[in-house]
Each structure stands twice: as structure tokens, then as C-alpha cells.
Amino acid sequence: EAEAAAQAAAAAAAAEAAAAAAAAAAAAEEEQLTAEVQQTQAEDASDLDSILSGIDDVVASVSGDAPTS
């Protein structure tokens, strides 16, 4: 009976360790995805800035002003 209790305690400890490892893996994946989203947003903002600069250049050339770039 004591052996069964010890085995149950060991199984519970192993399950707790597995749950902690799964939680750590999920947190790491969330951090990675957050970093990827932030990088994509920065790239999109840069692309938008380039597009807006190009539009400004076209408007400036049509209106006779000097290009902004």
C-alpha cells in the first residue's frame, strides 16, 4: 500500500512537471508569435511610409514642387 502511494505521488509529480513544461512551451511560443507580429507590423509600417513618400513625390512633381526624397 505504501508502494502504491509512492507510485501515485511520483505519477502526480511527473504530471505536474509535464504540465509546467507544457506551460513554459506555450509561453515561449506566445513570445515568438508576438515578436513575429511586431516584426510584421514594423515591416508594414515601413512599406506604408515608402508608399506615402512615393505619393508625396508624385504630388510634388505634378504641382511643381521639389521631390521629398
N, C-alpha and C positions, 0 to 999 in steps of 0.2 A: 504493500500500500504506500509506503514511503517512497519506494522507487517510482511508482506511478505518479505520485505528487511531484517528485523531482522532474520527471519527464514532462509533465504538464507545465511546470514552471519554466523549463527550458524551451518548450514549444512556444509558450507565451512570450518569452524574452526574444526568441527568434522572430516571431511575428511582429513584435514591437520594433525590432531593428529593421525588418523589411519595410515596415510602414514608414519609418523615419528615412530610410534610403529612398523610398518612392517619393516622399515629400520633398527631399533635397533635390532629386532629379527633376521634379515638376517645377520647383523654384528656379533651378538653373535654366530649364527650357523657357520659362517665362521671361527671365532676364535676357536670354538670347533673342527671343522674339521681339521683346521691347527694343533692344538695340537695333535689330533689323528694321523695325518700323521707323525708328528715329532716323536711321541712315537713309531710308527711302524718302522720308519727309524732307530731309535736307537736300537730297538729290532733286526732288520735285521742286523745291523752292528755288534751287539754283537754275533748273531748267526754266521755271517761270520767269526768273529775273532776266535770263537770256532772251526769252521771247519778248518780254516787255521792253527790253533795251532795243531789240530789233524793231519793234513797233515805233518806239521813240525816234529811231534813226529814219524810218520811212516817213513819219510825220514831219520831222525836221527837214528832210530833203524835199518834201512836197511844199512845205511852207517857206523854204529858202534859208532856213537856219542851218548852223553847223551841226554835223553829227555829234551825238552824245558819247560815242565810243572812241 
